[in-house]
Amino acid sequence: MSFDVKKVKIVVMVPCDYLKRVREVVLDMGAGVIGNYTHCSTSFLGIGSFKPNEEANPFIGENNKIEYVEEARLEIMVNVADVKQILKAIRKIHPYEEPGIDIIPLLDEDDFE
C-alpha cells in the first residue's frame, strides 16, 4: 500500500494570551481548510513544563528553574506545499524562543482500499 501525503496537522503549544493571534495569522494564510470549510482549528488547554538552561533566553520563567505554564495546544490542518511558510509565520509571531511544534502527516480516506 502506498500513501501520498497531501496534508499535515501542525500542532503547536502556545501561551494562552497568544492563542488568538497565532490562530488568526495561520488561518488567514490559508491553513485550516477541511472540505468546503475554511479557518478550521482546534485547541485544548493544558499545563506545559520546561526548564531553560544557562544559554536560554526564556519568555517566561528563569534560567535553571522549572516552570509550569498554562498553554493551549493548537491543531491546524495544512497543505504540504504550505508547511514551510506556515512554520515561518508561527515562529515569527510565537513568543517562545523554541516553540514546541509537531508536524503529523495525515492520510486521506481514499488512500485505503
Backbone hydrogen bonds in HBPLUS format (Angstrom, degrees):
<---DONOR---> <-ACCEPTOR-->    atom                        ^
c    i                          cat <-CA-CA->   ^        H-A-AA   ^      H-
h    n   atom  resd res      DA  || num        DHA   H-A  angle D-A-AA Bond
n    s   type  num  typ     dist DA aas  dist angle  dist       angle   num
A0080-VAL N   A0006-LYS O   2.89 MM  74  5.43 165.2  1.91 136.1 136.0     1
A0106-LEU N   A0007-LYS O   2.99 MM  99  5.60 158.7  2.03 152.7 147.1     2
A0008-VAL N   A0078-VAL O   2.85 MM  70  5.38 158.1  1.89 155.1 162.2     3
A0078-VAL N   A0008-VAL O   2.79 MM  70  5.38 158.4  1.84 157.9 162.3     4
A0009-LYS N   A0104-ILE O   2.75 MM  95  5.03 154.2  1.82 140.9 149.6     5
A0104-ILE N   A0009-LYS O   2.91 MM  95  5.03 169.8  1.92 144.7 148.2     6
A0010-ILE N   A0076-ILE O   2.84 MM  66  5.39 164.6  1.86 163.1 158.5     7
A0076-ILE N   A0010-ILE O   2.98 MM  66  5.39 154.8  2.05 147.0 155.2     8
A0011-VAL N   A0102-ASP O   2.92 MM  91  5.01 164.6  1.94 145.1 149.2     9
A0102-ASP N   A0011-VAL O   2.78 MM  91  5.01 158.5  1.83 148.0 155.2    10
A0012-VAL N   A0074-LEU O   2.96 MM  62  5.34 156.0  2.02 147.3 155.0    11
A0074-LEU N   A0012-VAL O   2.90 MM  62  5.34 172.8  1.90 157.3 154.9    12
A0013-MET N   A0100-GLY O   3.15 MM  87  5.64 153.0  2.23 151.6 159.7    13
A0014-VAL N   A0072-ALA O   2.84 MM  58  5.23 161.0  1.88 152.0 158.5    14
A0072-ALA N   A0014-VAL O   2.75 MM  58  5.23 164.7  1.77 154.7 159.5    15
A0018-TYR N   A0015-PRO O   2.82 MM   3  5.54 159.4  1.86 127.9 134.7    16
A0019-LEU N   A0016-CYS O   3.29 MM   3  5.19 157.9  2.34 101.8 108.3    17
A0022-VAL N   A0018-TYR O   3.04 MM   4  6.21 174.5  2.04 166.3 167.2    18
A0023-ARG N   A0019-LEU O   2.89 MM   4  5.96 171.6  1.90 161.4 164.2    19
A0024-GLU N   A0020-LYS O   2.94 MM   4  6.02 170.6  1.95 151.5 154.4    20
A0025-VAL N   A0021-ARG O   3.09 MM   4  6.23 163.4  2.12 151.0 155.3    21
A0026-VAL N   A0022-VAL O   3.24 MM   4  6.46 175.8  2.24 159.3 159.0    22
A0027-LEU N   A0023-ARG O   2.99 MM   4  6.08 161.1  2.03 155.6 161.7    23
A0028-ASP N   A0024-GLU O   2.89 MM   4  5.87 156.3  1.95 145.5 152.0    24
A0029-MET N   A0026-VAL O   3.18 MM   3  4.99 138.5  2.37  91.0 102.8    25
A0031-ALA N   A0026-VAL O   3.18 MM   5  5.76 156.1  2.24 156.7 150.5    26
A0030-GLY N   A0027-LEU O   3.07 MM   3  5.32 162.1  2.10 108.3 113.5    27
A0032-GLY N   A0077-MET O   2.72 MM  45  4.88 167.7  1.74 167.0 164.1    28
A0040-CYS N   A0032-GLY O   2.79 MM   8  4.44 167.0  1.80 130.8 131.3    29
A0034-ILE N   A0037-TYR O   2.93 MM   3  5.28 156.4  1.99 145.3 153.2    30
A0037-TYR N   A0034-ILE O   3.00 MM   3  5.28 156.5  2.06 123.6 130.6    31
A0042-THR N   A0075-GLU O   3.07 MM  33  5.22 152.8  2.15 145.5 152.1    32
A0075-GLU N   A0042-THR O   2.81 MM  33  5.22 164.0  1.83 162.1 164.3    33
A0044-PHE N   A0073-ARG O   3.06 MM  29  5.12 140.9  2.22 125.6 137.3    34
A0073-ARG N   A0044-PHE O   2.73 MM  29  5.12 160.2  1.77 151.9 158.2    35
A0046-GLY N   A0071-GLU O   2.88 MM  25  5.48 149.7  1.98 161.6 162.5    36
A0071-GLU N   A0046-GLY O   2.85 MM  25  5.48 163.5  1.88 147.4 153.1    37
A0048-GLY N   A0069-VAL O   2.79 MM  21  5.25 163.0  1.82 161.9 158.1    38
A0069-VAL N   A0048-GLY O   2.85 MM  21  5.25 159.5  1.89 146.4 153.4    39
A0050-PHE N   A0067-GLU O   3.08 MM  17  5.45 145.7  2.21 144.4 152.8    40
A0067-GLU N   A0050-PHE O   2.75 MM  17  5.45 156.8  1.80 159.9 167.8    41
A0064-ASN N   A0052-PRO O   2.55 MM  12  5.55 171.4  1.56 165.1 165.7    42
A0056-ALA N   A0053-ASN O   3.24 MM   3  5.47 157.3  2.30 109.0 115.7    43
A0065-LYS N   A0062-GLU O   3.34 MM   3  5.65 144.6  2.47 134.7 129.4    44
A0082-ASP N   A0079-ASN O   2.87 MM   3  5.39 151.7  1.95 116.9 125.9    45
A0083-VAL N   A0080-VAL O   3.28 MM   3  5.38 164.0  2.31 108.4 113.1    46
A0086-ILE N   A0082-ASP O   3.05 MM   4  6.21 157.2  2.10 158.6 165.9    47
A0087-LEU N   A0083-VAL O   2.87 MM   4  6.08 166.1  1.89 162.5 166.1    48
A0088-LYS N   A0084-LYS O   2.97 MM   4  6.14 156.8  2.03 146.4 153.0    49
A0089-ALA N   A0085-GLN O   3.07 MM   4  6.23 154.6  2.13 140.1 146.3    50
A0090-ILE N   A0086-ILE O   2.90 MM   4  6.19 159.4  1.94 152.6 158.4    51
A0091-ARG N   A0087-LEU O   2.96 MM   4  6.17 170.2  1.97 154.2 156.3    52
A0092-LYS N   A0088-LYS O   3.03 MM   4  6.18 141.9  2.18 139.6 150.2    53
A0093-ILE N   A0089-ALA O   3.13 MM   4  6.38 153.3  2.21 152.7 157.4    54
A0094-HIS N   A0090-ILE O   2.82 MM   4  5.66 141.9  1.96 154.9 165.3    55
A0111-ASP N   A0108-ASP O   2.91 MM   3  5.44 159.8  1.95 116.8 123.5    56
A0112-PHE N   A0109-GLU O   3.26 MM   3  5.92 169.7  2.27 118.3 121.3    57
